[in-house]
Amino acid sequence: MDPGHSPTMARLLRAATTAELGRDQFAYVIGQHEIWPRERLTGMRDYLAWLWPAVEHAEAEGLHLEDTIRLLPAGERLAFLRQSARDEEALGEYHRGVVQALWGQLKPSAATVIADAMASAGVDQARALYATIKAAPAGDFVVDETALNLLGYRFLGEGHVEQAIAVFEINADAFPTSWNVYDSLGEAWLAAGDRERAAELYRRSLEINPGNANGRAALERIEATAPGQ
């Protein structure tokens, strides 16, 4: 466990238990869109105040992520969200996501360590490191599709196409049923000038998600400008 992460959650919980919660009339903006009243914010505070130390304890005891999720069912602790008409399956997914996010404060991010390996040792070493991460017990690293995708686009935006392809290929290996990873990988191969490979990947993305408008448009552009067209 990295204790350096703990104060972040501790500060959040302290902020949520200040005298501000005692006011009768106020609301808090959560994220970018939703306004939460006091009752819901209090429910979230109590939920996190229970969950965070429980996740810390599970990690310290050597449990893996899936065991932690299984041993910490939220139950009625998510009652504050039921007023949003969430069904039980959605509540379960919400709880899983929160546990994963907290777990991510205790375990190294695969995206971060792969980025460091790319910078210090190059693409081949980064791929070898991913193989080590993949072989490690589940939960020893946080392998997050979004974080890897953002890393790939960072490299692509910087003009490091080989590194971007390597990261997107790692993401596709880690999340082989995600349409988005193939869409991103197709974009990187197109940037590398391999239109045939890019088209193949966009087709794969569309097989998984026929509604991928970006992938369909990219594939149509490739096919429209293919030799002989």
GIPEDA-V365737 format. One record per pair of residues at least 6 apart in sequence whose C-alpha atoms are under 6 Angstrom apart, sorted by the first residue. I is the first residue (numbers start at 1). J is the second residue. D is the distance in whole Angstrom. If there is no record, write none. Layout:
I;J;D, I;J;D
This chain:
1;106;5, 2;106;6, 5;105;6, 27;36;6, 27;37;5, 28;35;6, 28;36;5, 29;35;4, 40;80;5, 43;80;5, 47;77;6, 64;139;5, 65;139;5, 104;142;6, 107;141;6, 108;141;5, 109;141;6, 109;142;5, 110;141;6, 110;142;6, 110;143;5, 111;148;5, 114;126;5, 117;126;5, 118;126;5, 152;164;4, 152;167;5, 152;168;6, 155;164;5, 156;164;5, 165;188;6, 168;185;5, 172;181;5, 179;205;4, 179;208;5, 179;209;6, 182;201;5, 182;205;5, 183;202;5, 183;205;6, 183;215;6, 186;198;4, 186;201;5, 186;202;6, 189;198;5, 190;198;5, 199;219;6, 202;215;5
